[in-house]
């Protein structure tokens, strides 16, 4: 998920995606379950960088520069751990001052953009202080709408069940993987909106 406003620079990320047929209905249900909106719907722009030989991708690592809600981050994700239900991976992340400067810096070091994807994201969290570190996001993308739940495996399973979803509904694929599966004939490297709205 990667939006950790107060998270440590190094953390283990456990998350799932669920495709939504009715985003407003599910969002209302999450609010009824005691969550509040932490970040209102905002445009998000993501750039994945790799070396020309695609060595990061071959090692199943991801280097991303993200802009969201007037803030920006650079993130390195390690290969996912083996799991039949969840995407579990280590994440190194820090906030940036200027995403464009960092993109230029990466290009000057020999990295190049390998994939760009956009979405409108809304972030929710439990309204009451809790030891549960659950984050819920609603992503509106060019290939569909998705719910992402990040937290412990137990909390993810509990919340998804309350929303009417089963582990068979969980998606571990990244947006790049989903894009390639849904647009197999596309030769492009961008999942972006033609018009932002």
Phi and psi restraints in degrees (value plus and minus 20) as a CYANA .aco file:
   2 UNK   PHI      64.5   104.5
   2 UNK   PSI     -18.1    21.9
   3 UNK   PHI    -123.7   -83.7
   3 UNK   PSI      72.0   112.0
   4 UNK   PHI    -139.5   -99.5
   4 UNK   PSI      74.6   114.6
   5 UNK   PHI     -85.0   -45.0
   5 UNK   PSI     -51.7   -11.7
   6 UNK   PHI    -146.4  -106.4
   6 UNK   PSI       3.7    43.7
   7 UNK   PHI    -102.0   -62.0
   7 UNK   PSI     136.0   176.0
   8 UNK   PHI     -86.2   -46.2
   8 UNK   PSI     140.5   180.5
   9 UNK   PHI     -84.3   -44.3
   9 UNK   PSI     -47.7    -7.7
  10 UNK   PHI    -141.1  -101.1
  10 UNK   PSI     106.1   146.1
  11 UNK   PHI    -174.3  -134.3
  11 UNK   PSI     143.4   183.4
  12 UNK   PHI    -118.5   -78.5
  12 UNK   PSI     105.6   145.6
  13 UNK   PHI    -124.7   -84.7
  13 UNK   PSI     103.9   143.9
  14 UNK   PHI    -141.0  -101.0
  14 UNK   PSI     100.9   140.9
  15 UNK   PHI    -172.5  -132.5
  15 UNK   PSI     144.8   184.8
  16 UNK   PHI    -159.7  -119.7
  16 UNK   PSI     136.7   176.7
  17 UNK   PHI    -130.0   -90.0
  17 UNK   PSI     129.9   169.9
  18 UNK   PHI    -156.8  -116.8
  18 UNK   PSI     107.1   147.1
  19 UNK   PHI     -95.3   -55.3
  19 UNK   PSI     120.9   160.9
  20 UNK   PHI    -133.5   -93.5
  20 UNK   PSI     112.7   152.7
  21 UNK   PHI    -107.9   -67.9
  21 UNK   PSI     -47.5    -7.5
  22 UNK   PHI    -159.2  -119.2
  22 UNK   PSI      64.9   104.9
  23 UNK   PHI     -80.7   -40.7
  23 UNK   PSI     -68.7   -28.7
  24 UNK   PHI     -76.8   -36.8
  24 UNK   PSI     -59.0   -19.0
  25 UNK   PHI     -83.9   -43.9
  25 UNK   PSI     -64.8   -24.8
  26 UNK   PHI     -89.7   -49.7
  26 UNK   PSI     -59.4   -19.4
  27 UNK   PHI     -80.7   -40.7
  27 UNK   PSI     -62.9   -22.9
  28 UNK   PHI     -82.5   -42.5
  28 UNK   PSI     -58.5   -18.5
  29 UNK   PHI     -86.3   -46.3
  29 UNK   PSI     -59.8   -19.8
  30 UNK   PHI     -82.4   -42.4
  30 UNK   PSI     -61.8   -21.8
  31 UNK   PHI     -83.4   -43.4
  31 UNK   PSI     -59.1   -19.1
  32 UNK   PHI     -84.1   -44.1
  32 UNK   PSI     -47.6    -7.6
  33 UNK   PHI    -102.8   -62.8
  33 UNK   PSI     -13.7    26.3
  34 UNK   PHI      80.5   120.5
  34 UNK   PSI       0.3    40.3
  35 UNK   PHI    -118.2   -78.2
  35 UNK   PSI     140.0   180.0
  36 UNK   PHI    -150.8  -110.8
  36 UNK   PSI     137.7   177.7
  37 UNK   PHI     -98.1   -58.1
  37 UNK   PSI     100.1   140.1
  38 UNK   PHI    -108.3   -68.3
  38 UNK   PSI     -62.7   -22.7
  39 UNK   PHI    -150.4  -110.4
  39 UNK   PSI      93.9   133.9
  40 UNK   PHI     -81.6   -41.6
  40 UNK   PSI     143.2   183.2
  41 UNK   PHI     -67.3   -27.3
  41 UNK   PSI     105.0   145.0
  42 UNK   PHI    -167.3  -127.3
  42 UNK   PSI     134.3   174.3
  43 UNK   PHI     -94.2   -54.2
  43 UNK   PSI     121.1   161.1
  44 UNK   PHI    -150.5  -110.5
  44 UNK   PSI     115.8   155.8
  45 UNK   PHI    -145.9  -105.9
  45 UNK   PSI     105.3   145.3
  46 UNK   PHI    -142.5  -102.5
  46 UNK   PSI     114.8   154.8
  47 UNK   PHI    -142.3  -102.3
  47 UNK   PSI     103.9   143.9
  48 UNK   PHI    -117.8   -77.8
  48 UNK   PSI     110.6   150.6
  49 UNK   PHI    -134.5   -94.5
  49 UNK   PSI     129.5   169.5
  50 UNK   PHI    -170.4  -130.4
  50 UNK   PSI     148.1   188.1
  51 UNK   PHI    -100.1   -60.1
  51 UNK   PSI     140.6   180.6
  52 UNK   PHI     -76.1   -36.1
  52 UNK   PSI     -50.2   -10.2
  53 UNK   PHI    -104.9   -64.9
  53 UNK   PSI     -16.2    23.8
  54 UNK   PHI      37.7    77.7
  54 UNK   PSI      16.8    56.8
  55 UNK   PHI     -87.9   -47.9
  55 UNK   PSI     -52.2   -12.2
  56 UNK   PHI     -85.2   -45.2
  56 UNK   PSI     -65.0   -25.0
  57 UNK   PHI     -82.6   -42.6
  57 UNK   PSI     -59.6   -19.6
  58 UNK   PHI     -84.1   -44.1
  58 UNK   PSI     -51.9   -11.9
  59 UNK   PHI    -107.6   -67.6
  59 UNK   PSI     -15.7    24.3
  60 UNK   PHI      39.3    79.3
  60 UNK   PSI      18.4    58.4
  61 UNK   PHI    -127.0   -87.0
  61 UNK   PSI     135.8   175.8
  62 UNK   PHI    -153.0  -113.0
  62 UNK   PSI     106.9   146.9
  63 UNK   PHI    -134.2   -94.2
  63 UNK   PSI      97.4   137.4
  64 UNK   PHI    -149.9  -109.9
  64 UNK   PSI     121.1   161.1
  65 UNK   PHI    -134.1   -94.1
  65 UNK   PSI     101.4   141.4
  66 UNK   PHI    -142.0  -102.0
  66 UNK   PSI     116.5   156.5
  67 UNK   PHI    -137.0   -97.0
  67 UNK   PSI     111.1   151.1
  68 UNK   PHI    -178.3  -138.3
  68 UNK   PSI     107.9   147.9
  69 UNK   PHI      31.8    71.8
  69 UNK   PSI      28.6    68.6
  70 UNK   PHI      45.1    85.1
  70 UNK   PSI       1.8    41.8
  71 UNK   PHI    -152.8  -112.8
  71 UNK   PSI     147.1   187.1
  72 UNK   PHI    -166.6  -126.6
  72 UNK   PSI     129.8   169.8
  73 UNK   PHI    -158.9  -118.9
  73 UNK   PSI     134.0   174.0
  74 UNK   PHI    -136.8   -96.8
  74 UNK   PSI     115.6   155.6
  75 UNK   PHI    -155.2  -115.2
  75 UNK   PSI     118.3   158.3
  76 UNK   PHI    -138.5   -98.5
  76 UNK   PSI     104.3   144.3
  77 UNK   PHI    -133.0   -93.0
  77 UNK   PSI     118.5   158.5
  78 UNK   PHI    -109.6   -69.6
  78 UNK   PSI     152.4   192.4
  79 UNK   PHI     -77.9   -37.9
  79 UNK   PSI     125.4   165.4
  80 UNK   PHI     -87.8   -47.8
  80 UNK   PSI     123.4   163.4
  81 UNK   PHI     -97.1   -57.1
  81 UNK   PSI     138.1   178.1
  82 UNK   PHI     -86.7   -46.7
  82 UNK   PSI     103.4   143.4
  83 UNK   PHI    -178.5  -138.5
  83 UNK   PSI     118.4   158.4
  84 UNK   PHI    -102.9   -62.9
  84 UNK   PSI     -35.3     4.7
  85 UNK   PHI    -136.8   -96.8
  85 UNK   PSI     -59.6   -19.6
  86 UNK   PHI    -137.0   -97.0
  86 UNK   PSI     135.8   175.8
  87 UNK   PHI    -114.3   -74.3
  87 UNK   PSI      97.5   137.5
  88 UNK   PHI    -144.9  -104.9
  88 UNK   PSI      99.3   139.3
  89 UNK   PHI    -174.1  -134.1
  89 UNK   PSI     136.3   176.3
  90 UNK   PHI    -100.8   -60.8
  90 UNK   PSI     122.9   162.9
  91 UNK   PHI    -151.1  -111.1
  91 UNK   PSI     109.4   149.4
  92 UNK   PHI    -132.3   -92.3
  92 UNK   PSI     103.0   143.0
  93 UNK   PHI    -166.3  -126.3
  93 UNK   PSI     122.5   162.5
  94 UNK   PHI    -166.5  -126.5
  94 UNK   PSI     131.5   171.5
  95 UNK   PHI     -99.5   -59.5
  95 UNK   PSI     127.7   167.7
  96 UNK   PHI    -130.4   -90.4
  96 UNK   PSI     140.9   180.9
  97 UNK   PHI    -106.1   -66.1
  97 UNK   PSI     -62.3   -22.3
  98 UNK   PHI    -164.8  -124.8
  98 UNK   PSI      89.3   129.3
  99 UNK   PHI     -83.0   -43.0
  99 UNK   PSI     -58.5   -18.5
 100 UNK   PHI     -84.4   -44.4
 100 UNK   PSI     -59.8   -19.8
 101 UNK   PHI     -81.7   -41.7
 101 UNK   PSI     -61.4   -21.4
 102 UNK   PHI     -87.5   -47.5
 102 UNK   PSI     -58.5   -18.5
 103 UNK   PHI     -81.9   -41.9
 103 UNK   PSI     -61.9   -21.9
 104 UNK   PHI     -84.4   -44.4
 104 UNK   PSI     -60.1   -20.1
 105 UNK   PHI     -81.4   -41.4
 105 UNK   PSI     -65.0   -25.0
 106 UNK   PHI     -83.2   -43.2
 106 UNK   PSI     -60.8   -20.8
 107 UNK   PHI     -81.9   -41.9
 107 UNK   PSI     -60.2   -20.2
 108 UNK   PHI     -88.5   -48.5
 108 UNK   PSI     -41.8    -1.8
 109 UNK   PHI    -108.9   -68.9
 109 UNK   PSI     -18.8    21.2
 110 UNK   PHI      82.5   122.5
 110 UNK   PSI     -20.7    19.3
 111 UNK   PHI    -102.2   -62.2
 111 UNK   PSI     136.3   176.3
 112 UNK   PHI    -160.5  -120.5
 112 UNK   PSI     130.8   170.8
 113 UNK   PHI     -84.4   -44.4
 113 UNK   PSI     110.7   150.7
 114 UNK   PHI    -129.4   -89.4
 114 UNK   PSI     -41.0    -1.0
 115 UNK   PHI    -182.3  -142.3
 115 UNK   PSI     120.0   160.0
 116 UNK   PHI    -147.1  -107.1
 116 UNK   PSI     113.7   153.7
 117 UNK   PHI    -161.7  -121.7
 117 UNK   PSI     129.4   169.4
 118 UNK   PHI    -147.4  -107.4
 118 UNK   PSI     137.7   177.7
 119 UNK   PHI    -183.1  -143.1
 119 UNK   PSI     146.3   186.3
 120 UNK   PHI    -125.6   -85.6
 120 UNK   PSI     104.8   144.8
 121 UNK   PHI    -141.9  -101.9
 121 UNK   PSI     119.0   159.0
 122 UNK   PHI    -141.5  -101.5
 122 UNK   PSI     111.0   151.0
 123 UNK   PHI    -132.7   -92.7
 123 UNK   PSI     112.1   152.1
 124 UNK   PHI    -144.8  -104.8
 124 UNK   PSI     136.3   176.3
 125 UNK   PHI    -166.9  -126.9
 125 UNK   PSI     142.4   182.4
 126 UNK   PHI     -77.1   -37.1
 126 UNK   PSI     116.1   156.1
 127 UNK   PHI     -91.9   -51.9
 127 UNK   PSI     -53.5   -13.5
 128 UNK   PHI    -116.9   -76.9
 128 UNK   PSI     123.7   163.7
 129 UNK   PHI     -75.8   -35.8
 129 UNK   PSI     113.9   153.9
 130 UNK   PHI    -173.7  -133.7
 130 UNK   PSI     134.2   174.2
 131 UNK   PHI     -94.1   -54.1
 131 UNK   PSI     -33.3     6.7
 132 UNK   PHI     -91.3   -51.3
 132 UNK   PSI     104.9   144.9
 133 UNK   PHI    -120.2   -80.2
 133 UNK   PSI      44.5    84.5
 134 UNK   PHI    -116.4   -76.4
 134 UNK   PSI     113.7   153.7
 135 UNK   PHI    -147.5  -107.5
 135 UNK   PSI     112.9   152.9
 136 UNK   PHI    -139.0   -99.0
 136 UNK   PSI     111.8   151.8
 137 UNK   PHI    -148.1  -108.1
 137 UNK   PSI     128.1   168.1
 138 UNK   PHI    -133.5   -93.5
 138 UNK   PSI     100.2   140.2
 139 UNK   PHI    -132.0   -92.0
 139 UNK   PSI     103.2   143.2
 140 UNK   PHI    -123.5   -83.5
 140 UNK   PSI      92.3   132.3
 141 UNK   PHI    -140.9  -100.9
 141 UNK   PSI     148.2   188.2
 142 UNK   PHI     -84.5   -44.5
 142 UNK   PSI     -34.1     5.9
 143 UNK   PHI    -132.9   -92.9
 143 UNK   PSI      -8.2    31.8
 144 UNK   PHI     115.9   155.9
 144 UNK   PSI     156.8   196.8
 145 UNK   PHI    -125.9   -85.9
 145 UNK   PSI     119.6   159.6
 146 UNK   PHI    -157.4  -117.4
 146 UNK   PSI     126.5   166.5
 147 UNK   PHI    -121.3   -81.3
 147 UNK   PSI     113.7   153.7
 148 UNK   PHI    -139.0   -99.0
 148 UNK   PSI     113.6   153.6
 149 UNK   PHI    -140.5  -100.5
 149 UNK   PSI     106.2   146.2
 150 UNK   PHI    -142.4  -102.4
 150 UNK   PSI     113.1   153.1
 151 UNK   PHI     146.8   186.8
 151 UNK   PSI    -175.2  -135.2
 152 UNK   PHI     -95.2   -55.2
 152 UNK   PSI     135.6   175.6
 153 UNK   PHI     -76.8   -36.8
 153 UNK   PSI     -60.0   -20.0
 154 UNK   PHI     -83.9   -43.9
 154 UNK   PSI     -64.5   -24.5
 155 UNK   PHI     -89.4   -49.4
 155 UNK   PSI     -56.6   -16.6
 156 UNK   PHI     -80.9   -40.9
 156 UNK   PSI     -66.6   -26.6
 157 UNK   PHI     -83.1   -43.1
 157 UNK   PSI     -60.8   -20.8
 158 UNK   PHI     -85.4   -45.4
 158 UNK   PSI     -68.8   -28.8
 159 UNK   PHI     -86.4   -46.4
 159 UNK   PSI     -62.9   -22.9
 160 UNK   PHI     -82.2   -42.2
 160 UNK   PSI     -56.9   -16.9
 161 UNK   PHI     -84.7   -44.7
 161 UNK   PSI     -60.2   -20.2
 162 UNK   PHI     -84.2   -44.2
 162 UNK   PSI     -45.0    -5.0
 163 UNK   PHI    -110.0   -70.0
 163 UNK   PSI     -21.7    18.3
 164 UNK   PHI      71.1   111.1
 164 UNK   PSI      -2.8    37.2
 165 UNK   PHI    -130.4   -90.4
 165 UNK   PSI     131.7   171.7
 166 UNK   PHI    -133.4   -93.4
 166 UNK   PSI     143.6   183.6
 167 UNK   PHI     -75.7   -35.7
 167 UNK   PSI     -45.7    -5.7
 168 UNK   PHI     -87.7   -47.7
 168 UNK   PSI     -35.7     4.3
 169 UNK   PHI    -106.3   -66.3
 169 UNK   PSI     -31.3     8.7
 170 UNK   PHI     -91.3   -51.3
 170 UNK   PSI     119.2   159.2
 171 UNK   PHI    -136.5   -96.5
 171 UNK   PSI     107.9   147.9
 172 UNK   PHI    -118.7   -78.7
 172 UNK   PSI     -33.4     6.6
 173 UNK   PHI     -82.8   -42.8
 173 UNK   PSI     127.1   167.1
 174 UNK   PHI     -95.6   -55.6
 174 UNK   PSI     149.8   189.8
 175 UNK   PHI     -85.3   -45.3
 175 UNK   PSI     -51.5   -11.5
 176 UNK   PHI     -82.9   -42.9
 176 UNK   PSI     -65.8   -25.8
 177 UNK   PHI     -85.3   -45.3
 177 UNK   PSI     -61.3   -21.3
 178 UNK   PHI     -83.5   -43.5
 178 UNK   PSI     -61.3   -21.3
 179 UNK   PHI     -81.3   -41.3
 179 UNK   PSI     -64.8   -24.8
 180 UNK   PHI     -86.5   -46.5
 180 UNK   PSI     -55.8   -15.8
 181 UNK   PHI     -91.4   -51.4
 181 UNK   PSI     -56.8   -16.8
 182 UNK   PHI    -109.7   -69.7
 182 UNK   PSI     -40.8    -0.8
 183 UNK   PHI    -146.9  -106.9
 183 UNK   PSI      39.3    79.3
 184 UNK   PHI     -81.9   -41.9
 184 UNK   PSI     -43.9    -3.9
 185 UNK   PHI    -109.0   -69.0
 185 UNK   PSI     -25.6    14.4
 186 UNK   PHI     -95.2   -55.2
 186 UNK   PSI     112.2   152.2
 187 UNK   PHI    -116.6   -76.6
 187 UNK   PSI     -20.4    19.6
 188 UNK   PHI     -98.0   -58.0
 188 UNK   PSI     145.6   185.6
 189 UNK   PHI    -140.7  -100.7
 189 UNK   PSI       8.0    48.0
 190 UNK   PHI    -155.5  -115.5
 190 UNK   PSI     112.7   152.7
 191 UNK   PHI    -134.3   -94.3
 191 UNK   PSI      60.7   100.7
 192 UNK   PHI    -147.0  -107.0
 192 UNK   PSI     139.6   179.6
 193 UNK   PHI     -99.6   -59.6
 193 UNK   PSI     119.7   159.7
 194 UNK   PHI     -91.2   -51.2
 194 UNK   PSI     -54.6   -14.6
 195 UNK   PHI    -155.1  -115.1
 195 UNK   PSI     114.7   154.7
 196 UNK   PHI    -104.6   -64.6
 196 UNK   PSI     110.2   150.2
